[in-house]
Amino acid sequence: MKVTFFLAGNWITHYPDMVKEIASRGHELGNHSWTHPNMGSLPREKIRDELSRTQNAIANLTGTTPKVFRPPFGDYSNSLITEAEALGLTTIQWSIDSLDWKNPTPREIIDRVMGRMKPGAIVLFHNAAESTPPALAQIIPALQQQGYSLVRVSELLLTGDTYIDRNSGEQRRRPARSLEPEPVSHEGPVPYASAVDSGDDDGSGIRPRPEAEVEKCW
């Protein structure tokens, strides 16, 4: 079983040997920022600094560069997502919050997670939560008995042209567009198409996604 650990700068600095061990066991290391701020309102320069410092620290310790990023507190913006993409990072949220950070009992964590589980779920846990290890000791075998496979987050992601469903928060593939030209009717005016520049290009060649597509990014 291999999973994903999203690491922040403070943890990387204090536990470098643990970072190396997690990587050596084949788990995926993700970026969780350097100082754990609310990143949705940060300017682009600060976003790049937060992400780059974490990328470099993990790469220097393990020789691998993270490909996934989870924003602290789940706080994000279009600017954050596009800056992350520029560094090769896919922004991740979660579909089930164990709420282990609220210090519930192991039984409460188990009931919450198992009651919300479905294929493709991304479950959020914290390694410093006291009730998480005993809860996971029961959750993992229970899920495996039900036929679930526990995998790294990157293994769940769709590739190609996708979008985020604003109602469910799920990543979906865009319907394939037909390569056949649209038939043109000669009755009445000939239709035409116009291209409008939104003016959102900041010179990076990357345009922010419409809010409808990034309202949730599980």
C-alpha positions as CSV (number, residue, x, y, z in Angstrom):
1,M,0.0,0.0,0.0
2,K,1.4,3.4,-1.1
3,V,-0.2,6.7,-0.2
4,T,0.6,10.5,-0.5
5,F,2.1,12.7,2.2
6,F,1.8,16.4,1.7
7,L,4.7,18.1,3.5
8,A,5.1,21.7,4.7
9,G,8.4,23.4,5.3
10,N,8.4,23.2,9.1
11,W,8.0,19.4,9.0
12,I,10.6,19.0,6.3
13,T,13.1,21.1,8.3
14,H,12.5,19.3,11.6
15,Y,12.2,15.7,10.3
16,P,14.5,15.4,7.2
17,D,15.3,11.7,8.0
18,M,11.6,10.9,8.1
19,V,11.1,12.7,4.7
20,K,13.8,10.4,3.2
21,E,12.3,7.3,4.8
22,I,8.8,8.1,3.5
23,A,10.2,8.5,0.0
24,S,12.3,5.4,0.3
25,R,9.3,3.3,1.1
26,G,7.7,4.3,-2.2
27,H,5.1,6.8,-0.9
28,E,4.3,9.9,-2.9
29,L,5.5,13.3,-1.5
30,G,3.4,16.3,-2.1
31,N,3.9,20.0,-1.7
32,H,1.9,21.6,1.2
33,S,3.6,25.1,1.1
34,W,6.6,26.3,3.1
35,T,5.0,28.3,6.0
36,H,1.4,27.0,5.8
37,P,-0.4,30.3,5.1
38,N,-3.8,31.0,3.6
39,M,-2.6,31.0,0.0
40,G,-5.8,32.0,-1.8
41,S,-5.1,35.7,-1.2
42,L,-1.4,35.8,-1.6
43,P,0.3,37.7,-4.4
44,R,1.8,35.6,-7.2
45,E,5.4,36.3,-6.1
46,K,4.7,35.0,-2.6
47,I,2.9,31.9,-4.0
48,R,5.9,31.1,-6.1
49,D,8.2,31.4,-3.2
50,E,6.1,29.2,-0.9
51,L,5.8,26.5,-3.6
52,S,9.4,26.7,-4.9
53,R,11.0,26.5,-1.4
54,T,9.1,23.3,-0.6
55,Q,9.8,21.8,-4.1
56,N,13.5,22.4,-3.7
57,A,13.7,21.2,-0.1
58,I,12.0,17.9,-0.9
59,A,14.0,17.4,-4.1
60,N,17.3,18.1,-2.2
61,L,16.4,15.4,0.4
62,T,14.9,12.7,-1.8
63,G,16.0,13.4,-5.4
64,T,12.3,13.6,-6.5
65,T,10.2,16.6,-7.2
66,P,6.6,16.7,-6.1
67,K,3.9,16.6,-8.7
68,V,0.9,17.3,-6.5
69,F,0.1,20.2,-4.1
70,R,-2.5,20.6,-1.4
71,P,-3.3,24.2,-0.3
72,P,-3.2,24.8,3.5
73,F,-6.8,24.9,4.8
74,G,-8.1,24.1,1.3
75,D,-7.8,27.9,0.5
76,Y,-7.1,28.6,-3.1
77,S,-7.6,30.9,-6.0
78,N,-7.1,30.9,-9.8
79,S,-3.7,32.6,-9.4
80,L,-2.7,29.8,-7.0
81,I,-3.7,27.1,-9.3
82,T,-2.0,28.6,-12.3
83,E,1.2,29.3,-10.4
84,A,1.2,25.7,-9.2
85,E,0.7,24.4,-12.7
86,A,3.7,26.5,-13.9
87,L,5.8,24.5,-11.4
88,G,4.4,21.2,-12.6
89,L,2.0,20.8,-9.7
90,T,-1.6,19.6,-9.8
91,T,-3.7,21.2,-7.1
92,I,-5.5,18.7,-4.9
93,Q,-8.3,18.9,-2.3
94,W,-10.1,16.1,-0.5
95,S,-13.5,14.6,-0.7
96,I,-13.6,13.2,2.9
97,D,-12.2,15.1,5.8
98,S,-11.5,12.8,8.8
99,L,-11.6,15.8,11.1
100,D,-8.8,14.2,13.0
101,W,-7.4,17.7,13.6
102,K,-10.3,18.2,16.0
103,N,-9.1,15.4,18.2
104,P,-12.1,13.1,17.9
105,T,-12.0,9.5,19.2
106,P,-10.8,6.7,16.9
107,R,-14.4,5.5,16.7
108,E,-15.6,8.9,15.5
109,I,-13.0,8.9,12.7
110,I,-13.9,5.4,11.6
111,D,-17.6,6.1,11.4
112,R,-17.1,9.4,9.6
113,V,-14.7,8.0,7.0
114,M,-16.5,4.7,6.4
115,G,-19.9,6.3,6.2
116,R,-18.7,8.6,3.4
117,M,-16.5,6.3,1.4
118,K,-17.0,5.7,-2.3
119,P,-14.7,4.8,-5.2
120,G,-12.2,7.6,-6.1
121,A,-12.5,9.3,-2.6
122,I,-9.5,11.3,-1.3
123,V,-9.4,11.1,2.5
124,L,-7.6,13.8,4.5
125,F,-5.7,12.7,7.6
126,H,-2.9,14.4,9.7
127,N,0.1,12.5,10.9
128,A,0.2,14.4,14.2
129,A,-3.4,13.5,15.2
130,E,-3.4,11.1,18.2
131,S,-6.5,9.2,17.1
132,T,-5.4,8.7,13.5
133,P,-3.1,5.6,13.9
134,P,-5.7,3.5,15.8
135,A,-8.4,4.6,13.5
136,L,-6.4,3.7,10.4
137,A,-5.6,0.3,11.9
138,Q,-9.3,-0.5,11.5
139,I,-10.1,1.6,8.4
140,I,-7.5,0.1,6.1
141,P,-8.4,-3.6,6.5
142,A,-12.1,-2.7,6.4
143,L,-11.7,-0.9,3.1
144,Q,-9.5,-3.7,1.6
145,Q,-12.1,-6.3,2.7
146,Q,-14.6,-4.3,0.7
147,G,-12.4,-4.4,-2.4
148,Y,-10.8,-1.0,-2.2
149,S,-7.2,-0.4,-3.2
150,L,-5.4,2.4,-1.4
151,V,-3.2,4.3,-3.8
152,R,-1.2,7.5,-4.2
153,V,-3.3,10.6,-5.1
154,S,-1.6,11.0,-8.5
155,E,-2.9,7.5,-9.4
156,L,-6.5,8.8,-9.1
157,L,-6.1,11.7,-11.4
158,L,-7.4,11.8,-14.9
159,T,-5.1,13.0,-17.6
160,G,-5.8,15.0,-20.8
161,D,-8.5,17.6,-21.1
162,T,-10.5,17.6,-17.9
163,Y,-12.5,20.0,-15.7
164,I,-13.9,20.1,-12.2
165,D,-17.6,19.7,-11.8
166,R,-18.7,22.6,-9.6
167,N,-21.6,20.6,-8.1
168,S,-19.8,17.4,-7.1
169,G,-16.2,18.7,-7.0
170,E,-15.2,15.7,-9.1
171,Q,-12.7,15.7,-11.9
172,R,-14.3,14.8,-15.2
173,R,-13.2,14.4,-18.8
174,R,-14.4,16.8,-21.3
175,P,-16.6,15.3,-24.1
176,A,-14.5,14.7,-27.2
177,R,-15.1,17.3,-29.8
178,S,-16.0,16.2,-33.3
179,L,-13.4,16.9,-36.0
180,E,-16.0,17.1,-38.6
181,P,-16.8,20.7,-39.7
182,E,-20.2,22.0,-38.8
183,P,-22.6,22.0,-41.7
184,V,-23.2,25.5,-43.1
185,S,-26.7,26.5,-44.2
186,H,-26.9,28.7,-47.2
187,E,-30.3,30.0,-46.2
188,G,-29.8,33.4,-44.8
189,P,-26.6,35.0,-43.5
190,V,-23.4,32.8,-43.3
191,P,-22.6,32.4,-39.6
192,Y,-19.2,33.6,-38.3
193,A,-17.1,33.2,-35.2
194,S,-15.3,35.9,-33.3
195,A,-12.3,35.5,-31.0
196,V,-12.2,37.7,-27.9
197,D,-9.0,38.2,-25.8
198,S,-10.1,38.2,-22.2
199,G,-7.0,40.2,-21.2
200,D,-6.2,37.7,-18.4
201,D,-2.8,36.7,-19.9
202,D,-0.1,37.8,-17.5
203,G,2.7,37.1,-19.9
204,S,3.3,33.6,-18.7
205,G,1.3,32.0,-21.4
206,I,-1.1,30.6,-18.9
207,R,-4.7,31.8,-18.5
208,P,-6.7,31.3,-15.3
209,R,-9.4,28.8,-15.6
210,P,-13.0,30.0,-15.3
211,E,-14.3,30.0,-11.7
212,A,-16.9,27.5,-12.7
213,E,-14.2,25.0,-13.3
214,V,-12.1,25.5,-10.2
215,E,-14.7,26.2,-7.5
216,K,-13.7,22.9,-6.0
217,C,-10.6,20.9,-6.9
218,W,-10.8,17.6,-5.1
